[in-house]
């Protein structure tokens, strides 16, 4: 049993670096997806507020 624990407890530096690299790659990918989604949300909100501002300008710019 002691021999089995030693095999599972020991990992080579290359294996540890690969697993760390994979975790970081996944975290960066998720972060990028979240930031893109936030940017899309902001651009959609800006576009809708510009439309609302334009309609307000049109209504106030007209003189009877």
Beta strands, then each sheet from edge to edge (+ up, - down):
end
